[in-house]
Amino acid sequence: MFSNINLCYFIAILFGVGIPVLIFKIKFWEQSARVIELEKKLAQLENEYHAEQELKLAKLEKNFIMGKNRYEKTMRTLNYIKDKQIELIQKSENYKNKLEQEIEK
C-alpha cells in the first residue's frame, strides 16, 4: 500500500511538474511560430519598401532626363534665335553700309 501511495505521489508530482512544463512548451512553440510569421511579413514589407523606393528613383531619373532634354532643346532654340539675330544684324549693317556708300556717291 505504501508503494501505491508513493506511486500516486510520483504521478501527481509528474503531472504537477509536467503539465506546467508542457503548457510552457506549447506557449513557446506558439510564440516561435508567431515570430517566424512576423519575420516573413517583415521580409515581405522590406521587399515592398525596396520596390517602392526603386520605383520612386526610376521616376526621379525619368523626370531628370526629361527636364535635361527640355533644357537642351530650349538652349538649341535660343542659340538658333541668337544666330538668326546676328545674321539679321549683319545684314542690316551691310545694308546700312551700302546705303551710306550710295549716299556718298
C-alpha positions as CSV (number, residue, x, y, z in Angstrom):
1,M,0.0,0.0,0.0
2,F,2.9,2.3,0.8
3,S,4.2,1.8,-2.7
4,N,0.8,2.7,-4.2
5,I,0.8,6.0,-2.3
6,N,4.4,6.7,-3.4
7,L,3.3,5.9,-7.0
8,C,0.4,8.2,-6.6
9,Y,2.6,11.0,-5.3
10,F,5.1,10.3,-8.1
11,I,2.4,10.5,-10.7
12,A,1.0,13.6,-9.1
13,I,4.4,15.2,-8.9
14,L,5.0,14.3,-12.6
15,F,1.7,15.8,-13.6
16,G,2.3,18.8,-11.3
17,V,5.6,19.5,-12.9
18,G,5.0,18.1,-16.4
19,I,1.8,20.0,-17.2
20,P,3.2,23.4,-16.4
21,V,6.3,22.5,-18.5
22,L,4.1,21.2,-21.3
23,I,2.0,24.4,-21.1
24,F,5.2,26.4,-21.2
25,K,6.5,24.5,-24.2
26,I,3.2,24.9,-26.1
27,K,3.2,28.6,-25.5
28,F,6.9,28.7,-26.5
29,W,6.1,26.9,-29.8
30,E,3.2,29.2,-30.5
31,Q,5.4,32.2,-29.9
32,S,8.1,30.8,-32.1
33,A,5.6,30.2,-34.9
34,R,4.4,33.8,-34.4
35,V,7.9,35.1,-34.5
36,I,8.6,33.2,-37.8
37,E,5.3,34.5,-39.2
38,L,6.3,38.1,-38.3
39,E,9.8,37.7,-39.7
40,K,8.2,36.6,-43.0
41,K,5.9,39.5,-43.0
42,L,8.7,41.9,-42.2
43,A,10.8,40.5,-45.1
44,Q,7.8,40.9,-47.4
45,L,7.3,44.5,-46.2
46,E,11.0,45.2,-46.7
47,N,10.8,43.9,-50.3
48,E,7.7,46.0,-51.0
49,Y,9.5,49.1,-49.5
50,H,12.6,48.4,-51.6
51,A,10.5,48.0,-54.7
52,E,8.7,51.3,-53.9
53,Q,12.0,53.1,-53.4
54,E,13.2,51.7,-56.8
55,L,10.0,53.0,-58.4
56,K,10.5,56.4,-56.9
57,L,14.1,56.5,-58.0
58,A,13.1,55.5,-61.6
59,K,10.5,58.3,-61.7
60,L,13.1,60.8,-60.5
61,E,15.6,59.6,-63.1
62,K,12.9,59.9,-65.8
63,N,11.9,63.4,-64.7
64,F,15.6,64.4,-64.7
65,I,16.2,63.1,-68.2
66,M,13.0,64.7,-69.5
67,G,14.0,68.0,-67.9
68,K,17.5,67.7,-69.2
69,N,16.1,67.1,-72.7
70,R,13.8,70.1,-72.5
71,Y,16.7,72.3,-71.3
72,E,18.9,71.1,-74.1
73,K,16.1,71.7,-76.7
74,T,15.5,75.2,-75.2
75,M,19.2,76.0,-75.4
76,R,19.4,74.9,-79.0
77,T,16.4,77.0,-79.8
78,L,17.9,80.0,-78.0
79,N,21.2,79.5,-79.8
80,Y,19.3,79.3,-83.2
81,I,17.5,82.5,-82.4
82,K,20.7,84.2,-81.4
83,D,22.4,83.1,-84.6
84,K,19.5,84.4,-86.6
85,Q,19.6,87.8,-84.8
86,I,23.4,88.0,-85.5
87,E,22.6,87.3,-89.2
88,L,19.9,89.9,-89.3
89,I,22.2,92.5,-87.6
90,Q,25.0,91.7,-90.1
91,K,22.5,92.0,-93.0
92,S,21.3,95.3,-91.6
93,E,24.8,96.6,-91.1
94,N,25.7,95.5,-94.7
95,Y,22.6,97.3,-96.0
96,K,23.3,100.4,-93.9
97,N,26.9,100.4,-95.3
98,K,25.6,100.1,-98.9
99,L,23.2,102.9,-98.3
100,E,25.9,105.1,-96.9
101,Q,28.1,104.3,-99.8
102,E,25.4,105.1,-102.3
103,I,24.7,108.4,-100.5
104,E,28.4,109.3,-100.6
105,K,28.5,108.8,-104.4
